[in-house]
Amino acid sequence: MNIAALFNELQPIYKDKLLLSTDTTALIITQDQLISLLSTLRTRHGFNLLALLTAVDYPDHYQMVYHLMSTKSADMVTVQVNVSKSSSRVPSIVSIWSAANVQEREVYDMFGITFDGHPYLKRILNPDDFTEFPLRKSFVLQSVNRQSLS
Amino acid sequence: MTTDRLITQEFSLNLGPQHPSTHGVYRVILTLDGEKIVHAENVIGYLHRGIEKLAETLTYPQFAPYTDRLDYLAGVLNNIAYTQTIEKHMQIVVPERAQYLRVLFGELSRIASHLVCVSSMALDLNSFTGWMYAFADREKILDLFEMTFGGRLTTNYARIGGVSKDIPDTFMSAIRSFLDSFYGRLKDFNDLVSFNQIFIDRTKGVGIISADQAIDYGLTGANLRASGVHFDLRKKSPYGLYDRFDFDIPVLQTGDCYDRYYIRILEIIQSLRIIEQVLQSIPEGTLMGDVPRVIKPLAGETFHQIEGAKGLLGFHLVSDGSKSPYRLHIHAPSFVNIGIIPEIAKGMLIQDFIALLASLDFVLGEVDR
């Protein structure tokens, strides 16, 4: 499906809260309309499979990325939400897809983004007592000096 | 003593991470009432190596071998998914012969991975002989890998723009003799395990996942198709050369452990069909397309996914125009597939739970990344 056509169809509903990304590959929505947009896409437009959920750490904000897919036609749509670094909060979409449960936990674990409404938000891949958020750009990989270990 | 006066106490039991039927370092905390599961909680991350973070420190070609370590039972498919993502982003054209070789080894990987699934399931349900049969055949596939590109599990076969090695002269006769014997072996395996009454009793009607549940929990691959959803990316949205081959997508309706098991046998047969067509029509030609000396994709985002051995394997690449990815997210099918375990496990007996774990066919290299 053409993203631009979908955008034109949805634009009257969400007005200035919905934008098309500059490379016309993704819909950008504000946080307060995220749940509404994703459930509309799932129920009315047939995008019934959550194909990917992740985050990207940009210098001035985080960006949540949702790739939705239709199991009937294999059409895809990408939805993006910007998350400010000061709040690091975004609504959870577990109510729409149970598949988001583990994937939001992973994003929380790696980026420290809090999902409001998530039923069980705790670390999933890193140890529970780990204090860093490793996929943030501020977390720099560095080697430990061998001598300092001994 | 009547049962209604029997007071039972719930207790917790740790299954894994070192347990033969958890297929790797998967751990689940079970709360039990007698033998019935009241609550299950997945505990994963024992194999977490931070592959996504490592990707940000490596150049694009350097990262390719790391993809073998995701789903290490089907390394070639991971290589293909990664290299196709870069190729899609940079619009690199891959030569015909290289594309055919990718399909050939990709499907062989799929068969090898499915053989591990069905044989481990037999082993978990007490059929050691069945396990030996399928593993012997998987060995022969790994021999074909070794003969061509040296690696058995850590394949590193696909390169950005093509593949690393051509098939040796002896390959055609070797794969022919493997295929000729494999059809008979598959029949033997079916007689031993698939149509074995004990095996059927242990798996039929156990761990049923409905189509709606499967989609809600994001299940993909054979696990989704066993629940009656006709969804295979090779047919629905063909990538590479898959639109050229004649094959069917098996779909089963019940969504129980037996269907999830048997659909893999059916998929092996379809993969064999694809392989036969590749062997008949593979053209001569070069193995590498025109690839810049230094891989520096333009700034932008690309999402690419393929039908991996365990389900939809997706790579989300964000490039800032430098030599290494700004962000590379790997959507691993096993990671999402095991998210359904706590839901399905409720009310199951422990022995059925083992069948459920085996039938979901997850691999921890991919779950933990």
Interface residues (C-beta under 8 A of the other chain):
Chain A: D23 T25 A26 N48 L49 L50 A51 L52 T54 V56 D57 V65 H67 T71 S73 A74 M76 T78 W97 S98 A99 N101 V102 Q103 E106 M110 R123 I124 L125 N126 P127 P134 L135 F139 L141
Chain B: I44 G45 H48 G50 E52 K53 L54 T57 I215 D216 Y217 G218 T220 L224 V229 F231 L233 K236 S237 G300 E301 F303 Q305 L312 G314 H316 V318 Y326 R327 H329 H331 F335 V336 I338 G339 I340 E343 D368 R369
